[in-house]
Each structure stands twice: as C-alpha cells, then as structure tokens.
Amino acid sequence: MEHVIVEFPERREVFMGGVSQGDNLNDSGGYWVLPVAEGWHTFTLGGPKDFAPESQGVDVRGTTPGQPLHIVFTKKV
Amino acid sequence: MRVTVQSLLLLAAAALLVACAGQPINTKLGAFDGTSGYRYRNLSSEGNADDLLVILAFSGGGTRAAAFSFGVMEGLSDTKYRGRNGERALLEDVDVISSVSGGSFTAAYYALFRKEFFKEFPGTFLHRDIEGDLLLRALSPVNWVRLASPGFDRIDMAAELYDEVIFKGAKFSDLLNPPRRPFIILNATDMTLGHRFEFTQDQFDLLCSDLGPLKVANGVAASSAFPGLLSPLTLKNFSAEGCGYQAPGWLTDAAQKGNPMPRYVPAREALSYQAREHGRPYIHLLDGGLADNIGLRGPYMALSSDASPWSVLSRINQGRVRRVVVITANAKTKPSHDWDQRRRAPGVFSVLGFVASGPMDNYSFDTVQMVRDFFTQQNADIKSVNDCAVRIKDACGVTGTDQRRIVDFFAVELSFDAVDDDALRGCLDNLPTSFALPQKTAGLLRVVARSLLMGSKDFHAAMRTIDPAWTPSPVTIDPALRAAVCAPSASR
C-alpha cells in the first residue's frame, strides 16, 4: 500500500482514475493521507477548473504512511 | 398409432428445443451505459449502518458449502445488536456476498427470496437430491436429442433444472427489484484466462452484453460447473459488434505497463474481452473454484485498491466507511486417506482428486492470509500516522496536521479447521463434495457454522466495536444429531 497527499490551497474533492477519494483537506486544516495501490494513477480535482495541471498521471511507489508522495496542484491566477 | 403420434410430438418438441438451444444465452447490450444495470453503486443500503461495511465470502464445496454458508446466515440473523435506530440483526447490514460454486446457491437465493429464505431454502435446495434430479433429466429421451445438438450441453440442462426448481425463472434484473444490498457476486472461471469471471454488469459491459435478461440460474450453474461432471457455460462476446464501451479511468490506470502484476494483469485481461484483433467471440466458463475457491479475491481487490468497480478503498478515502468486517465461510475438507499406509502409489483417481482440490485449498489459505495481513497493516498504518499527528499537536501546538481516516478492519474466517473437537473436525473433514446430502448432515453443518461464528474471537472483537454491550448467542450442537451424522455406520 502506498500513501499520497494531494496539495491545493483550498478544500477540494480528489479524483483518482475518475473515482472520488474524498477531500484533500481534513477538518484540522491538514491534509488527508490517502492510501492508494502501488503504481500508475491519474489524479485531478473537483470544483471550479481553476487549477493546474488539469490532471496528472503519477507512478506512486516507495512511500510510507509517514512519508507520503505529495501531488501538487496550483491555483490559476 | 397413438404411440407414433406421441413419439412424433416428442420429437417435434425436442427439435424445437434444439432450435432454441442454438441461440446464445446472453443478449447484446444496446448501448453502453456505465451507470445502469446490476452494479454495486445501484443498490441502496436501505437502513444499513452507513459506515459499517460487511462482506461475506462463501466457498465452494457442493451442498456442504451451501449448508455451511446458510448456517452463517442464520448466525448473522441471530446476531442482534443495538444500533442508532434500535435493535437490528447484523444480517441486515451485509453489503456484499461474493460466492463460489455451492456457496452461490445460498447467496443467489438470499438475494432473490429474502423473506422466505430461512423457511424455504432448506427444502428447496439443501435437502434436495440435485444430483438425482440431474440424472433423471439426463435419462430423458428428449434431452438425449437436445444433448446431441451442438448448442445444448450438460450445463444448460443443469441451469434449466436450477431455474425451474430453485430460482423460479428469476433474472439478474430481478436483483434490482427492489435495488437493495447485499450485492451478490457469483464467481465463475474464464477457462482461457484462468481468472475470475463475475456475473455483474461491470463484467458484462466488457462483452457488450446485457446481464439483466440472463437467468440467475445460469450464473449459479457457471459458478458451480465442476470440470468433467458439467460442461462449461458458454457466453457470446458481442464486443466485435461494438456498443460504445468506454473503459473507466481506474481500469485504464491499472492496465498501465509497469504496474505491479496483481493490479496490472487482471486489468489487462479484463480489457482483452474488448480486443478487436484476435478477439474471443465466445467465453467459456467453469466452476469459480478453479480461480478462487473462497470468493475472496474480488473483495481483496476492492479492499486493497481502486482497481475494482466497487472499490472499498475509495469509499474509505471518501470517509464513508469506518468499520469493515469480512466473514469467510470456508467449507473445505481434508479427507483422510490411507495412501501412506502402502508402498504402492495412489491410483489415477486419487491423484486426479488431489490435483483438483489440493492446490486450490492452498491458494484459498493464502488469500485469507492476504486479507488478514492487509488488515493488520492498515490498522498499524492508521495508528502510526494519527499517533504522529497527536504528538506534533501536543509538542508544538500545531493544529493543521496530516491524518489518515480511522477505519477498523476485522477478518473473520470460519472453517472446519477452527473446530476444537478432534472427532467432530474429523467427521466434518470427511463429508463428501456433492449436490445431495442427508438432511441431518446439512443440519449439522448449519449448527457448526453458527457455533463457529459465535465462538470466533475476531467476530467478538468486530461486534464489540459495533455495540460494546453485545454478547454472543449460545449455540449447542445436539449430541444426537452429531452421532447420527458422525457415527462410523452413518450415511453422510
């Protein structure tokens, strides 16, 4: 099992392979650490299309619960 | 003269049936629609505890497995706990039943006839001599003519019998009326791929076929088509004709080269049904036990990855599941043999019998262990991330800490191996695999299943998380019943 965090400055729904994985941010303001299967996944966000890139394919490997892979989306200005 | 007319009518009826038998049993899907049909997401939980996910896996093993899984269902019905809206039975919370072979009769009957299940299933199936019924049909001259045609085989005759006497003409579309859980996954084995084949619309989409009009009996027959005794069930793959199929993103992600094999290979093989070049216009299905004799591989994929149409992992990430209970009813046996008492090697039938079941039993053991190990690892990972968050908060006063969603995982395995009494275990381990068991044998299997469930420490742990005040119902195995089945002179 691998672990990822999806960074975006706002609370957004995370989609992986077209399926919702819940929100990126938890109630404390930190991120949810999402368990995912090892290998290739396509990530994107829900809500307004004000983020970049539109989606990103990532090969997730070698993570631990304490050292998740950070997948970063930035807000378009 | 009268005899001649009757004979002609009989032959005409047989010819008509042969003509009908030439048609594929499954129908083409008009246009692909990934949202309709018999899928997990289309079934409502209807009062289920939302955050509790209960998965049952029923093994193969003929009527022995059906009776054992029926006993587990009786035990779950007896498992009353105090929920948010008052007392309820854990059986009402079952979300998914994944079944193989003999276990598929129990699963499908429950899904179709829930109200009559406990009253009717024993008489309709458990106490019926299905093998005798099949033999009678095979001896009918009408069926000789039909069996001689290329479009009708022994499996079709079995499916007809199951349809008439057990499932009463029910189709998969009837499982959506009303659309409520549990979601039943009848598992067969694709002979070419050697992999699981599920009777779900997500699987049938790949064949551009509509599961709805198909008789449930066909799914159960394929799931229990023991090699040699029954012929494979043949489905038409309509994908060459096209239906506008669009593979879901999670499937194309899983089919990326370089992914770990347990995720990559099933995805690649699923997409192979859609291959235009070197296509497979027909799919031949055998007993689900050949690929997975406890029906746990599908749930394992759903639990551990997104590469499943009903990914539990995704639902956990969504925060919709807080407790997961997986109960496996494994009716495997370990018949005693005198092979080691003689220098002469076991004969060909002994070897074939061992080859047919030995590797699968080992594989089943591994699958149960994989689920257990996965749950142990998940519980540890969640604790590690969240303990760290608490320490950071306590030491530094930081509030915005990264966390994992808290989920409790419980794996409950019910098998004869867990019977403490050596004599009783020996008796159970020597029960035959057949579709005809004496009523008392079925009765013993039912009470043993309830006893194992109520005695399982893993089940106690799960139930006390659900309701701290829960206590198991006492189950007593009637000594007279046990003696009637297990005495050396008893007919089993």
Interface residues (C-beta under 8 A of the other chain):
Chain A: M1 H3 I5 V14 M16 G17 G18 V19 S20 Q21 G22 N26 S28 G29 G30 Y31 W32 V33 L34 P35 V36 A37 E38 G39 W40 H41 T42 G57 D59 P65 G66 P68
Chain B: P248 G249 W250 L251 T252 D253 A254 Q256 G258 N259 P260 R263 Y264 S304 S305 D306 A307 S311 L313 S314 I316 N317 Q318 G319 F374 Q377 Q378 D381 I382 S384 V385 C388 A389 T399 G400 T401 D402 Q403 R404 R405
